[in-house]
């Protein structure tokens, strides 16, 4: 009977260790995912700023071209 209790305790301890390992793996993967997500967000943030600058430049150039075109017809 004592042998059975010891084996049962060993199984319980292995189970708990396995559970802790899985939890640690999960936390590690969760942190890796959050880091990757932050990296992607920062990359898109930079691209968003570039696109906004390009749009502003395009709008300005179109406005200038329209003003020149308007002036050429009014003269």
TORLUMBA-805338 format. One record per residue: x, y, z of N, C-alpha, C in turn; residue in one letter. Coordinates in steps of 0.001 Angstrom, whole numbers. Layout:
% TORLUMBA-805338
<n.px=X n.py=Y n.pz=Z ca.px=X ca.py=Y ca.pz=Z c.px=X c.py=Y c.pz=Z resn=A>
...
END
This chain:
% TORLUMBA-805338
<n.px=829 n.py=-1191 n.pz=0 ca.px=0 ca.py=0 ca.pz=0 c.px=876 c.py=1258 c.pz=0 resn=X>
<n.px=1927 n.py=1235 n.pz=775 ca.px=2821 ca.py=2394 ca.pz=849 c.px=3490 c.py=2647 c.pz=-503 resn=X>
<n.px=3829 n.py=1586 n.pz=-1197 ca.px=4443 ca.py=1689 ca.pz=-2503 c.px=3488 c.py=2364 c.pz=-3490 resn=X>
<n.px=2234 n.py=2008 n.pz=-3407 ca.px=1206 ca.py=2589 ca.pz=-4261 c.px=1075 c.py=4091 c.pz=-3992 resn=X>
<n.px=1075 n.py=4495 n.pz=-2740 ca.px=969 ca.py=5913 ca.pz=-2377 c.px=2164 c.py=6702 c.pz=-2912 resn=X>
<n.px=3341 n.py=6104 n.pz=-2829 ca.px=4547 ca.py=6773 ca.pz=-3328 c.px=4465 c.py=6951 c.pz=-4845 resn=X>
<n.px=4027 n.py=5897 n.pz=-5546 ca.px=3887 ca.py=5977 ca.pz=-7000 c.px=2828 c.py=7025 c.pz=-7380 resn=X>
<n.px=1772 n.py=7052 n.pz=-6636 ca.px=717 ca.py=8040 ca.pz=-6888 c.px=1242 c.py=9459 c.pz=-6668 resn=X>
<n.px=2021 n.py=9639 n.pz=-5627 ca.px=2609 ca.py=10953 ca.pz=-5342 c.px=3589 c.py=11358 c.pz=-6453 resn=X>
<n.px=4367 n.py=10407 n.pz=-6936 ca.px=5301 ca.py=10670 ca.pz=-8043 c.px=4526 c.py=11096 c.pz=-9290 resn=X>
<n.px=3444 n.py=10401 n.pz=-9580 ca.px=2616 ca.py=10763 ca.pz=-10738 c.px=2026 c.py=12164 c.pz=-10583 resn=X>
<n.px=1583 n.py=12486 n.pz=-9383 ca.px=1007 ca.py=13806 ca.pz=-9130 c.px=2070 c.py=14885 c.pz=-9331 resn=X>
<n.px=3275 n.py=14637 n.pz=-8833 ca.px=4367 ca.py=15596 ca.pz=-8978 c.px=4762 c.py=15777 c.pz=-10443 resn=X>
<n.px=4808 n.py=14690 n.pz=-11186 ca.px=5106 ca.py=14781 ca.pz=-12618 c.px=4040 c.py=15588 c.pz=-13343 resn=X>
<n.px=2800 n.py=15348 n.pz=-12969 ca.px=1692 ca.py=16094 ca.pz=-13560 c.px=1837 c.py=17587 c.pz=-13286 resn=X>
<n.px=2135 n.py=17934 n.pz=-12052 ca.px=2290 ca.py=19342 ca.pz=-11683 c.px=3473 c.py=19974 c.pz=-12420 resn=X>
<n.px=4583 n.py=19236 n.pz=-12533 ca.px=5743 ca.py=19745 ca.pz=-13265 c.px=5404 c.py=19974 c.pz=-14739 resn=X>
<n.px=4708 n.py=19027 n.pz=-15309 ca.px=4306 ca.py=19146 ca.pz=-16707 c.px=3383 c.py=20355 c.pz=-16899 resn=X>
<n.px=2479 n.py=20544 n.pz=-15958 ca.px=1556 ca.py=21669 ca.pz=-16006 c.px=2324 c.py=22993 c.pz=-15935 resn=X>
<n.px=3322 n.py=23051 n.pz=-15052 ca.px=4141 ca.py=24261 ca.pz=-14931 c.px=4951 c.py=24514 c.pz=-16200 resn=X>
<n.px=5495 n.py=23431 n.pz=-16782 ca.px=6241 ca.py=23579 ca.pz=-18033 c.px=5360 c.py=24146 c.pz=-19133 resn=X>
<n.px=4155 n.py=23640 n.pz=-19244 ca.px=3219 ca.py=24122 ca.pz=-20272 c.px=2858 c.py=25576 c.pz=-20031 resn=X>
<n.px=2674 n.py=25927 n.pz=-18778 ca.px=2334 ca.py=27309 ca.pz=-18456 c.px=3496 c.py=28235 c.pz=-18807 resn=X>
<n.px=4715 n.py=27804 n.pz=-18503 ca.px=5893 ca.py=28616 ca.pz=-18827 c.px=6046 c.py=28742 c.pz=-20341 resn=X>
<n.px=5816 n.py=27644 n.pz=-21072 ca.px=5878 ca.py=27686 ca.pz=-22533 c.px=4840 c.py=28667 c.pz=-23078 resn=X>
<n.px=3645 n.py=28609 n.pz=-22515 ca.px=2576 ca.py=29498 ca.pz=-22953 c.px=2957 c.py=30953 c.pz=-22711 resn=X>
<n.px=3481 n.py=31254 n.pz=-21546 ca.px=3872 ca.py=32631 ca.pz=-21222 c.px=4989 c.py=33102 c.pz=-22150 resn=X>
<n.px=5924 n.py=32217 n.pz=-22448 ca.px=7032 ca.py=32560 ca.pz=-23338 c.px=6511 c.py=32859 c.pz=-24751 resn=X>
<n.px=5638 n.py=31995 n.pz=-25249 ca.px=5068 ca.py=32198 ca.pz=-26584 c.px=4217 c.py=33461 c.pz=-26625 resn=X>
<n.px=3511 n.py=33724 n.pz=-25539 ca.px=2676 ca.py=34927 ca.pz=-25458 c.px=3552 c.py=36176 c.pz=-25533 resn=X>
<n.px=4686 n.py=36162 n.pz=-24842 ca.px=5607 ca.py=37296 ca.pz=-24874 c.px=6213 c.py=37458 c.pz=-26268 resn=X>
<n.px=6609 n.py=36358 n.pz=-26897 ca.px=7154 ca.py=36412 ca.pz=-28252 c.px=6128 c.py=37004 c.pz=-29222 resn=X>
<n.px=4878 n.py=36572 n.pz=-29081 ca.px=3809 ca.py=37072 ca.pz=-29942 c.px=3609 c.py=38570 c.pz=-29733 resn=X>
<n.px=3606 n.py=39012 n.pz=-28487 ca.px=3427 ca.py=40437 ca.pz=-28187 c.px=4588 c.py=41249 c.pz=-28761 resn=X>
<n.px=5816 n.py=40736 n.pz=-28656 ca.px=6974 ca.py=41431 ca.pz=-29213 c.px=6863 c.py=41550 c.pz=-30729 resn=X>
<n.px=6472 n.py=40460 n.pz=-31395 ca.px=6315 ca.py=40471 ca.pz=-32855 c.px=5219 c.py=41448 c.pz=-33259 resn=X>
<n.px=4130 n.py=41444 n.pz=-32512 ca.px=3017 ca.py=42336 ca.pz=-32805 c.px=3445 c.py=43793 c.pz=-32664 resn=X>
<n.px=4205 n.py=44105 n.pz=-31633 ca.px=4709 ca.py=45470 ca.pz=-31452 c.px=5651 c.py=45867 c.pz=-32585 resn=X>
<n.px=6461 n.py=44922 n.pz=-33040 ca.px=7370 ca.py=45187 ca.pz=-34152 c.px=6582 c.py=45511 c.pz=-35425 resn=X>
<n.px=5542 n.py=44743 n.pz=-35677 ca.px=4703 ca.py=44976 ca.pz=-36859 c.px=3984 c.py=46316 c.pz=-36747 resn=X>
<n.px=3473 n.py=46609 n.pz=-35559 ca.px=2793 ca.py=47895 ca.pz=-35358 c.px=3734 c.py=49061 c.pz=-35618 resn=X>
<n.px=4958 n.py=48972 n.pz=-35119 ca.px=5906 ca.py=50071 ca.pz=-35314 c.px=6277 c.py=50205 c.pz=-36787 resn=X>
<n.px=6392 n.py=49082 n.pz=-37480 ca.px=6708 ca.py=49128 ca.pz=-38906 c.px=5573 c.py=49802 c.pz=-39680 resn=X>
<n.px=4331 n.py=49431 n.pz=-39369 ca.px=3192 ca.py=50039 ca.pz=-40047 c.px=3033 c.py=51506 c.pz=-39668 resn=X>
<n.px=3395 n.py=51848 n.pz=-38464 ca.px=3321 ca.py=53240 ca.pz=-38038 c.px=4260 c.py=54088 c.pz=-38886 resn=X>
<n.px=5455 n.py=53598 n.pz=-39125 ca.px=6417 ca.py=54297 ca.pz=-39975 c.px=5914 c.py=54419 c.pz=-41398 resn=X>
<n.px=5314 n.py=53347 n.pz=-41907 ca.px=4770 ca.py=53367 ca.pz=-43262 c.px=3592 c.py=54333 c.pz=-43359 resn=X>
<n.px=2799 n.py=54391 n.pz=-42306 ca.px=1651 ca.py=55296 ca.pz=-42289 c.px=2121 c.py=56749 c.pz=-42391 resn=X>
<n.px=3183 n.py=57077 n.pz=-41664 ca.px=3726 ca.py=58436 ca.pz=-41719 c.px=4241 c.py=58756 c.pz=-43117 resn=X>
<n.px=4931 n.py=57799 n.pz=-43736 ca.px=5438 ca.py=58008 ca.pz=-45093 c.px=4292 c.py=58214 c.pz=-46067 resn=X>
<n.px=3252 n.py=57394 n.pz=-45952 ca.px=2100 ca.py=57513 ca.pz=-46846 c.px=1406 c.py=58852 c.pz=-46649 resn=X>
<n.px=1312 n.py=59304 n.pz=-45424 ca.px=687 ca.py=60594 ca.pz=-45138 c.px=1498 c.py=61724 c.pz=-45768 resn=X>
<n.px=2822 n.py=61647 n.pz=-45681 ca.px=3680 ca.py=62661 ca.pz=-46302 c.px=3517 c.py=62643 c.pz=-47822 resn=X>
<n.px=3470 n.py=61447 n.pz=-48403 ca.px=3295 ca.py=61331 ca.pz=-49858 c.px=1957 c.py=61929 c.pz=-50280 resn=X>
<n.px=916 n.py=61635 n.pz=-49512 ca.px=-409 ca.py=62163 ca.pz=-49826 c.px=-402 c.py=63687 c.pz=-49752 resn=X>
<n.px=217 n.py=64247 n.pz=-48736 ca.px=291 ca.py=65702 ca.pz=-48604 c.px=1051 c.py=66305 c.pz=-49783 resn=X>
<n.px=2157 n.py=65680 n.pz=-50187 ca.px=2925 ca.py=66167 ca.pz=-51335 c.px=2096 c.py=66091 c.pz=-52614 resn=X>
<n.px=1400 n.py=64986 n.pz=-52798 ca.px=567 ca.py=64811 ca.pz=-53986 c.px=-537 c.py=65860 c.pz=-54018 resn=X>
<n.px=-1185 n.py=66069 n.pz=-52895 ca.px=-2251 ca.py=67072 ca.pz=-52820 c.px=-1727 c.py=68461 c.pz=-53152 resn=X>
<n.px=-563 n.py=68766 n.pz=-52630 ca.px=56 ca.py=70063 ca.pz=-52887 c.px=387 c.py=70222 c.pz=-54366 resn=X>
<n.px=970 n.py=69190 n.pz=-54974 ca.px=1325 ca.py=69243 ca.pz=-56389 c.px=94 c.py=69362 c.pz=-57270 resn=X>
<n.px=-969 n.py=68636 n.pz=-56946 ca.px=-2201 ca.py=68725 ca.pz=-57716 c.px=-2803 c.py=70116 c.pz=-57572 resn=X>
<n.px=-2757 n.py=70659 n.pz=-56368 ca.px=-3266 ca.py=72020 ca.pz=-56152 c.px=-2479 c.py=73040 c.pz=-56952 resn=X>
<n.px=-1154 n.py=72899 n.pz=-56979 ca.px=-311 ca.py=73812 ca.pz=-57764 c.px=-609 c.py=73677 c.pz=-59257 resn=X>
<n.px=-737 n.py=72440 n.pz=-59725 ca.px=-1029 ca.py=72214 ca.pz=-61147 c.px=-2382 c.py=72811 c.pz=-61513 resn=X>
<n.px=-3359 n.py=72650 n.pz=-60650 ca.px=-4678 ca.py=73219 ca.pz=-60916 c.px=-4617 c.py=74740 c.pz=-60939 resn=X>
<n.px=-3855 n.py=75316 n.pz=-60038 ca.px=-3712 ca.py=76775 ca.pz=-60001 c.px=-3042 c.py=77270 c.pz=-61279 resn=X>
<n.px=-2013 n.py=76574 n.pz=-61745 ca.px=-1349 ca.py=76958 ca.pz=-62993 c.px=-2298 c.py=76835 c.pz=-64178 resn=X>
<n.px=-3052 n.py=75751 n.pz=-64198 ca.px=-4019 ca.py=75537 ca.pz=-65273 c.px=-5087 c.py=76625 c.pz=-65255 resn=X>
<n.px=-5565 n.py=76954 n.pz=-64107 ca.px=-6588 ca.py=78003 ca.pz=-63941 c.px=-6035 c.py=79355 c.pz=-64404 resn=X>
<n.px=-4800 n.py=79644 n.pz=-64022 ca.px=-4178 ca.py=80902 ca.pz=-64439 c.px=-3983 c.py=80969 c.pz=-65942 resn=X>
<n.px=-3657 n.py=79852 n.pz=-66586 ca.px=-3425 ca.py=79868 ca.pz=-68024 c.px=-4724 c.py=80128 c.pz=-68792 resn=X>
<n.px=-5866 n.py=79738 n.pz=-68244 ca.px=-7141 ca.py=79986 ca.pz=-68918 c.px=-7705 c.py=81369 c.pz=-68615 resn=X>
<n.px=-7327 n.py=81953 n.pz=-67514 ca.px=-7863 ca.py=83261 ca.pz=-67160 c.px=-7090 c.py=84378 c.pz=-67831 resn=X>
<n.px=-5887 n.py=84115 n.pz=-68342 ca.px=-5096 ca.py=85164 ca.pz=-68992 c.px=-5484 c.py=85373 c.pz=-70410 resn=X>
END
